[in-house]
Each structure stands twice: as C-alpha cells, then as structure tokens.
Amino acid sequence: MVSLLDIIGPVMVGPSSSHTAGACRLGLIARALLGGTPEQARIELHGSFARTGTGHGTDRAIAAGLLGYAPDDERIRESLEAAAAAGMEITFENTKLRGEHHPNTTRITIKRGGQSAAMVGSSLGAGRIMVTAIDGFPVEITGAYATLVVVAHDEPGIVASVATALAEMSVNLATMRVSRRQKGGDAIHVYELDSPPSDAALARIRQIAAVKTLRVVERVA
C-alpha cells in the first residue's frame, strides 16, 4: 500500500528525505537517549551516508537532531556552526559497519557529563527510520511512538511489572521487545506506547529493583 508520505515525502528542510529528514530524526533519538544535547559526539557514516552524505547534508541533519531541531527547522543549514557555538565536540568518520546494514546507516556515540550512549540507526526513505542497536543490544525503534528503553537484570517478572505500572496509569502498549546477551545478565526492554508515560508511571518503573536504567524517547515521526 502506497501512502501519501511515500509520494510527496515528509515536511522537511531538503534536499533528501533519506539523507536529511531521516538523519535528523536519528539525531533526535540519540539526543533523547542521553536526555539532552551531548557535549561530545562521534558520528560514523556507513554506505550511502558515507559516500554522498556531505553533499546531501547528512552531517548537518544529524547534528541538528542532536541539538533538538525538527526535520523542518530552517536552522538545520547552520547546525554545525550552532553545535560548535553550543560547545559540542562533534566528529564525523566514514566507516564500514560489520554485518548487514541498510545503505543509509550511522553509528552515533555521544557523551554528556558522566553519561554516554551508542546507537546504530538507518534512514529507510521518506523520512522513516529504524534504530537497530543501543549500547550493543539489538532493538527495533521506529520513532513513530513514545518509547521506553529499559535496561534491567534478566529475571522473571520484569515485563509484567513494567506493563502493570503502565496499565495502572492508563498507558497502552503498542509493541514490546526484550533482548539479552546472556541468561541472568542484563536485558534491554523496548516498549512503544500509544501515549507518553506519566511521571508517576516512570517513577513506579524506576522503583523496580531489577531496573538499572530508564530512558524515554519521545515520538519523532
């Protein structure tokens, strides 16, 4: 089924929905994982992003997302200068990521204070994106929903506890996925939600003993 978005594309600052709008959304999700504008950012460009990204504004678009700019923000054109003015140390590298990846893929590693995050994501066309890894854990995040990213000790009952906390605050789950490196280690939980979680729901989830980190990614699609 072909949607209107596929035909005319997203509302954005050009020139390319893949290299600009999608790239900006990837930057926005990376920023959300850190909880704000990073102090340092290492951006590795893979495939088409590496070959033609500079000409299509991929570097400026990702930097704009890290600054919190939307894909239709006119400031995208000056985002590298704005990042420097904000004190963000940002570097770009062309690379070839291991494994199979979409041609428009980037790995973004960011730091702020004592916090850090590493994310791999792809721009799929027409502004659509897919985040495929966070801190080495495989995930699937589209940005189409408000999303909770939870890292917790791998033990029985965590999913039920998180789902109960959300349900008691009338937040409905759209999708849910859990990945782990090994049994009994850490697992990453990704909950895509029909509505943003309340502060009370987040507080309940943080009180779960097995939960180590909780990140909130606002809808960016």
N, C-alpha and C positions, 0 to 999 in steps of 0.2 A: 504494500500500500504506500503510495507516494503522498507525503504531506505538503502543505503549503511551505513549510520551512525548507523542505528539500528543494523546492522550486526557486524560491526567491531568497533563501538564506536568512540568517538572523540579523537583527538590528545591531550594527557594529561600526567601528572605525576600520576601514579597509587596510590592505587590499584583498585579503583572503580569509574566508571563514575558517579554514583549517589552520592557517599559519598565524592568524591574528585573533579572531574571536575565541576559537578553541584554546589557543595558547594562553590567552588572558584568563580563561576560566581555570585552566590548570594552575596558574599562578595564584588565583584566588583560593583554591582548595589548599594549596601548600601553605599559604598565609594562615588559613583557618586552623590547620593542624598545629601551628606554632602559637596561635592566639594573638597574632598581631604582626606588624611589619618586622621582618627579620633584620638583624644587624649585619649578618653575612649570608651570602647566597652563592652556591656553586651550581651552575646550570649546564648540564651535559645534553647536547643535542645529537639525536640519532636519526639516521636515514635521510629523508627529505628535509627534515628540520635542519640537519647539518649542512646539506648541500645548498639549499635555497632559502634558509631561514632568515638570514640577514637582509636579503633583498625584499622578502615579504614581511618584514617587521616582526618576526617571531621573538627576537631578543627583547624588543621594546614591549611587546604584548605580555610576555611572561613577567617582565619587570613591573609592568602596570598592574598585573594581578597581585603581585607581592605587595604593592603599595595600596591595594584595595580598590583600584579603579575597575569599573564595569566595562564590558566589551564595547559599549557605545560612547565611552568617555573620550572627549576630544584631547584630553591630556596624555593619551597613550603615545602620541607622537613625540612628546618630550619626557617620556617616563625614565629614560636612562639618566638624563640630567637631574630629574626630580629625585631619583634614587640616590644619586651622589650627594645632592643637597641635603637629603634626609640622613646621611651618614651610613647608608647601606653599602657595604663592600660586596660587589657583585662581579662574578667572573663567568665567562662562557667558554665551553670547550666542545669541540666536535668529537664524537666517540662512536663506537660500535658496541651496543649493548649485547650481552650474551643472551642466547635463546631467541625465540621468535617474538618479534615485536612489530607493531604497526609502523609504517614508514615515518609517520609524524609522531615521534615519541621523544620524551625528555625525562631525565632523572634530575630532580631538584633536591639539593641538600641545603638546609637552612639552619641558622642558629640565632638565638636571641637570649641574652643572659646565660643562664645555665641550662637552657632547653635547646633541643635540636629535633629535627625531623628530616626523614629522607623519603621521597615519594617518586614513583615511576608512573607516568601517565601518558596517554595518547590522545591526539585530536583526530576524530573519526570523520570529520566533514560536516558542513552546515552548522558549525559551532558545537557539535556534540563531542563529548569527551568520555574517556574511561580511565580511571585510576586503577592500576593493576598491582601495585605494591606499596606498602607503607612500612618503613623501618624493616624491610626484608620479609615481611609477611605478605602472602598473596591476598589481594582483595579485589572487589569489583564495585567501584563507586562511580556513578554517572553524574552526580551533581544535580540531578533532577528532583531530589528530595532533601529535606533536612536530614542529616545523618549523624549518628553517634558512632564514634570509633573507640572501642573499649579494649584495653589490654588487661587480661586477668589471669590469675593462676588457673591452670587447667584442672578443674574439679567438678563433680556433679552439682547441678542446681543453679549455676550462674545464669544461664539463659532464662530459666524460669524466674529467677529473682529480678533480673533486669526487665523482663516482659511484664511482670507483676507491678513493678514500680511505675512503668509507663502506663499500663492499663488503669491503675488507680487514679492517674491524673488525666484520663480520657485521651491518651495519645495512642493512635493506632499504628501498628507495624505494617509497612508496605512490603519490605523484604528483610531477610536476615541471613547472615553467613558467618560461620566460625571457621577459622583456620589455626593450625598449630604446627610447630616444628617437631614436637615430640610429646608423647603422653606424659602428663604430670609436670610439664614445663609451663611456659606462657602461651596463651592463645589470644588471637585478636578477634574481636566480635565487631561486625559492622551491621548496624541497624538503620535502615532507611525508613523514615517516618512520614506519615501523611500530614503532620503539623509539627511545628517546632516544639521541643520539650520545654516544660516549665522549669523554673529554677528549683521548685520543690522536687520535681522528678529527678533532676540532676543530683540534688543533694541526697536523695534516697539511694541512688545508684552508687554515689561515692562512698556511702556508708557500708556497702557490701565489702566484707573483709577481703575477699579474693581480688577485688578490683585494684589495679595498680595505677592506671592512667585512664582518663576520660577526656575525649576531645569532641567538640561539637563543630560540625561543618554545616554552615547554612546553605540553603538551596542556591545554586549559582546558574541553573539552566533556565 
